[in-house]
Amino acid sequence: MAKTLTFIQAVQALAMIRALPEGEAPDTDEMEKIVLDHRPDTPREAALILEEVAYNLEAGPRSDARDIDALRFVSRWLDLADETLDMADVAAA
């Protein structure tokens, strides 16, 4: 049974694979799914997900719509983060 990569491992592997000449690069679909299905915990993770979405959209949208779903999840995460900041401002006042 193959080991499942973590989010960061998938991001790092994709960066290394995409630096290879096109004909030498292995299939990246499983790694892309790990990145696109990840729910961000930090602004950096949100940015990495958005970078993957952009890469996918440049090649054409995914047939499974994971790129669009990832955009929605990052958008919701940003909304929640903003609400949390607003609540902290209210509490501090």
N, C-alpha and C positions, 0 to 999 in steps of 0.2 A: 504494500500500500504506500503510495507516494505521500510525502509530508506536505501538509498544507502550509503555504507561505503566509507570513504575517503581512499586514498592510505595507509596512516599511520595506520588508524584503521584496515584495512585489514591485514597489516603486523603484527600488534600486536595480532589480533585475531588468525591468523595462528600460531603464536608462542605459544599462550596459548593452542590452540586445539592440536597441535602436541606434547605437553607435556602430554596429556592424554593417558591412555592406549588405544590401537588400537580399541578395541571393543566399547569404550565409545565416540570416536571422531565422531562428526557430519560430514556431507559432506562439503568439503572445496572448491568445484569447483568454486562457484561464487566469493569467496574471492581471489582465485588464479587468476581468470580472471582480477579482479581489479588490482592486482599487475602486472601481465604480460602485460596488456594493457596500463599501465601508461608510460608516456614519462618523463624521468628523468629531473629534474631541477638542481640537485646537485650531486656531486660524491657519497654521502651517498645513495641517492635514486637509483643511478645506481648500487651500490653494493647490495642493498636490492633486486633489480630486478634480478641480477645475482644469488644471493643466492636462489631465488625462482626457477629460471631456473634449477640450479643444483639439487635442491630437486626433481623437476619434472622429469628431465632426469634420475635420479637414479631409479625412479619408472618405467621408460619407457617413451618415448616421447608422448606428448599429441596428440590425434587424430585430434584436430583442429589446430595444429601447432603453437599455441600461444607462446610456449616456444622458438621456432626457430625465430619467428617474434620478440620477446622481445630481443633476442640476437642481431638481426640486428638493432633494434632501439637504443640499448645501444651503439653498435659499431658506428653508425652514430653520436650519441650524442658526443661520445668521439672524433671522427674526427672533428666535428664542434668546440668543446671546444679547441682542439689543434690548429685549424686554428685561432680561436679568440686569443689565446695566442701568436701565431706567429705574428698576426697583431699588437698586443699590443707591442711586441718587436720592430717591425719596426717603430711604431709611437714614441716610446721612444728614438730611436736612433737619 
